[in-house]
Amino acid sequence: MIFHQIKKSVISRGVWNESVSSFERYIWVEADKRWITYGSEPKDKCDTYNLCGPYGNCIIGESPICQCVEGFKHKSPDTWNPDEWSKGCVRITQLSCEDKDKIGFAKFVGLKMPDTTYSWVNGSMNLNECRVKCLNNCSCTAYANSDIKKGGSGCAMWFGDLIDIKQFAVNGQDTYMQDVYIRMPASEQEKLENNVMIDQNIEGQSEDMEVTFFTLATIATATDNFSSNNKLGEGGFGLVYKGTLVDGKEIAVKRLSRSSGQGLNEFKNEVILIAKLQHRNLVRLLGYCIEGDEKILIYEYMLNGSLDSFIFDQTRAKVLGWSMRFDIIHGIARGLLYLHEDSRLRIIHRDLKASNVLLDSKMIPKISDFGMARIVGGDQTEGNTRRVVGTYGYMAPEYAINGIFSVKSDVFSFGILLLEIISGKKNRG
């Protein structure tokens, strides 16, 4: 019925030209399809309208054919049979509209667009604007690109339960295959193994965040599929690669390993913090990617790599005269002062060390890696944590022993780093 309602709406407007969105064209085509096939058998069982009920996903080849979307459970689990499928599924964890910090979106790949009875379309919005608008409307349950051609554009939002969902094969070539972002409580994020939880803190907290979402395909192309020839370095968090975008811009790609201590929360933390910080002695974040199991950060490319690759290398250390070493120390101090006193937020880095200071083409130092950083209140100078993170040798005793971190614990790390720069020796050597 909805296809004909929308088609009637389009006809009543008297338009069939470029002002009609691709989404409406899709609806029009679908309306014609269903008009033609009325009275005939569907091409497969999943073509039966609303076979699986609210948040039920019809998947050919599965038994039973109706499965709940991840994050949902059968409304009638004890009698889940063809007679009960239309009752659909309900959320495992209920949403709380009052607490936006605990709301995000899960990305589901390869779906047919849900029924559009209660939907809204804007062809001029991009996907990030669509996400923000949906997040800020408590009634919005999902969003997607309204035009799925040429990489996607426009905004489609759904209100109320999602019905008539069909799962295509991931490698399917169906014209109407779509990626749909469904509203989820953040508590479900670690449970969604095959999908991507994109918390509003990354892409919806602030509309003025100047950080770009990169697709995994774009990053893979830029790094020649993460070629070992492009590897810049590695650490406990994972690997760093050099990449080149299609416009020729060079980037550094930080690909977090599954075994790294940096989970989704630390990853989000780094994106949020560094997107808000602007200083010549802090590394600049250009974008990020969360796709499947991948968590990737894209930074400006630092030609001379990390500080430790100079000061602990007898050959490269000869490049660093005393004047240059002083300038590097001064630059790090300025960056740290900005974090503690001059930025919009008071930031305690918690992992300042030689490998987390990068050098650009002019040997200007830039503090990097904000995954462990913490924001403290404007008048607050310290905090406490049960989870001590960082690097032994750089940790202040009160932090390593009692979990008390402060601007002073950062200054302690800076002092250790200063001694390393001067002596050329590792603190634990």
Secondary structure as UniProt FT lines:
FT   HELIX           2..12
FT   TURN            13..14
FT   TURN            18..19
FT   HELIX           22..37
FT   TURN            38..39
FT   HELIX           45..47
FT   TURN            49..52
FT   TURN            54..55
FT   STRAND          56..59
FT   TURN            60..61
FT   STRAND          66..68
FT   TURN            70..71
FT   STRAND          72..74
FT   HELIX           77..79
FT   TURN            82..84
FT   HELIX           85..87
FT   STRAND          89..91
FT   TURN            97..98
FT   HELIX           100..102
FT   STRAND          103..112
FT   TURN            117..118
FT   STRAND          119..122
FT   TURN            123..124
FT   HELIX           127..135
FT   TURN            138..139
FT   STRAND          140..144
FT   TURN            150..151
FT   STRAND          155..159
FT   STRAND          165..167
FT   TURN            170..171
FT   TURN            175..176
FT   STRAND          177..185
FT   HELIX           186..191
FT   STRAND          196..199
FT   HELIX           200..203
FT   TURN            207..208
FT   STRAND          212..213
FT   HELIX           216..222
FT   TURN            223..226
FT   HELIX           228..230
FT   STRAND          231..235
FT   TURN            236..237
FT   STRAND          238..244
FT   TURN            246..247
FT   STRAND          250..256
FT   TURN            258..259
FT   HELIX           264..276
FT   TURN            280..281
FT   STRAND          285..291
FT   TURN            292..293
FT   STRAND          294..300
FT   TURN            303..304
FT   HELIX           308..311
FT   TURN            314..315
FT   HELIX           316..319
FT   HELIX           322..337
FT   HELIX           338..342
FT   STRAND          346..348
FT   HELIX           354..356
FT   STRAND          357..359
FT   TURN            361..362
FT   STRAND          365..367
FT   TURN            371..372
FT   STRAND          374..376
FT   TURN            378..379
FT   STRAND          382..384
FT   TURN            392..394
FT   HELIX           397..402
FT   STRAND          404..406
FT   HELIX           407..423
FT   TURN            427..428
//
